Amino acid sequence: MNGAPGWATLQRVIFPPESGVDTMSLYADAGPATGVRFKESDEYARNPKPAEEKLHLVGSSQREVHFDDLLSRHSIRVRSGEQLSLGTYFNAFPASYWRRWTHLRDIRLVVETSGHGSVAVYKSNARGTLQRVDGARVDGEASTEFQLSIKPFGDGGWYWFDLASSRGDLVLKEARWEGPPPLRTGETATIQITTMDKPDFCLANVRTLANHPEALDLAREVIIVDQGSQKVADHPAFPEVAALLGSKLRIINQPNLGGSGGFARGMYEAVENSSDYVLLLDDDVVMEPESIMRMLAFSGRCKNPTIVGGHMFDLYSRSTLYSMGETIDARRFSPSQPHQDMQMRHDFGVSNLRQTPWLHRRFDVDYNGWWMCMIPTSVIRDIGLPLPLFIKWDDSEYGLRARAAGVRTVSLPGAALWHISWIDKDDLVGWQAYFHNRNRLITALLHSPHPKGGDVLRESFQEDVKHLVSLQYFTAHNRLAARDDLLTGPGHLHPSLRTKLGSINELRKSYSDAQMREDVDEFPAPAIGAGLSTTADSGMPAKKDMVKWGLVTVARQLLKQPARETLERPQAYLAHLDNRWFRIAHYDSVVVSNAEGTAASWYKRDPRKLKALLKQSAMQHARLYRNWDSLVEDYRSAVADLVSMEAWRSTFEEGAPGQSHVHGSAAGSDAIS
């Protein structure tokens, strides 16, 4: 990991494993930086004069990288007469992030090659322009160094290099970006995975760690908090994988306390075992293990203690980036808002880093999702553990709480994993609606700078109306229950962690829209001609007409009884893609599939339920508005106790005998001491 005396590795050039052929565009790109083939010459190698070109003029590669040219995770062959760019997500150096958040002002690039060719170094800025800053001819066995400044990268920009071969193949043996040693040496992290019935994913990630000893060496412990019924330790592959990690691997079995309870346990244990950081990981992910070394290298050079997160790529479309960072709209407290200048779901296979100007500005964030997030234990000691929210908003609330304490979050480019996309999840409806609504409001109570929480109560009521006219009565019921519990005060949070999900699921039998069937043929077939008329206006109403549309739709659903035959047979089957509130509102009875495509449920219009739930929602939101200021005081004054080590320790120990135990603990403990 270390370079010459006085220099240490910040980031190594890496290439995908054999199983990662569909991720090549994230690591290497065929063709030159500008899309114009350069003519190799002494003049090219010597010319120090930068030439600016707009990034959006870069032509897409006409050739793909030959996968059989990959020689190792760090080495690649460039065939005679061809060119290769490392101006890619995983191999370009995100200079603006290092410039903003660390003490570094100068770095160097070391490129070790074998063969004859050229190395050209480029940089970009936040405006979407590039410059060639340096170049060199290489011949035979060569180690070429480039001294580079990151002072000009205040608002954005990357460094990268390109290779070109001429006489015969050029082999990149290895390359690395180096900088001064970290401010703090010998730091370690506890790597923690929270899992719920995904032992295959967990063990695959542990095996990945074992196969990358440089990453594993930085771990004090690897802790799996297992909250499911399909235990990781019972998996047939567990003994083999556990032997690879030895005493570093620890399994903690505990009741299902949700994501917040699982991650809180990892954070708790990291503080207890004196780690410098805890790296939180979701279970349904595929890691790029080099990310761990990059995050630790970055954290160790930050000016102040900093939460460092990794980006998320789509597990089922592996060249697609979910977003470059997360922000919170302080007036709306709407969930998971991307930065206003970024594009969601960017596919690097379609437009690479050099072709995409907006990727070159630095994005400052409010929080990082806990799919991959490294938190200094000094921060945990200062601001506490997560709120006991079960799921949803725990990571965003923690980021806002940290920021209020002067601790910033950085979503670091080049550190990432692959995770199941949100597109394939349906987490705003059903049982999760309880946690979405309650926890959004709690976060607003704690952090909103606006009187009465800004727009959050108005939007919460509007969302209730949308769910109700969409015949999603189970979802609406859960949102009502969430606010009922919220109004009781913060004392309900820790005790409800173990029990709330069970009580929500008990309600399913009362709501047909909550009863899922895997086979759509289990429902009666729609009658011919029972669907919407071809002249029906089922499009989204214009914004200026929204209030009128809502009043008319609610009145119609309250006053007009559904036809008896629609209660016996649905009017139609609808795919999840068509499950929009303004469309469903026109049906009396419809079968709708879920986001995953694995099951469907039967939505049935019920004026009595609509009337009762709508009345409760209106009264409840009025009460929240009246009591907002006192609730703010109650919740803010309770935070310190709710997030304390003592409060969480008590929650972990509740019912601990026979439930919490340790496998292969480095501490040799069988429970919480």
Order of alpha helices (4+ residues) and beta strands (2+ residues): beta-beta-alpha-beta-beta-beta-alpha-beta-beta-beta-beta-beta-beta-beta-alpha-alpha-beta-alpha-beta-alpha-beta-beta-alpha-beta-beta-beta-beta-beta-beta-alpha-alpha-beta-alpha-alpha-alpha-alpha-alpha-alpha-alpha-beta-alpha-beta-beta-alpha-alpha-beta
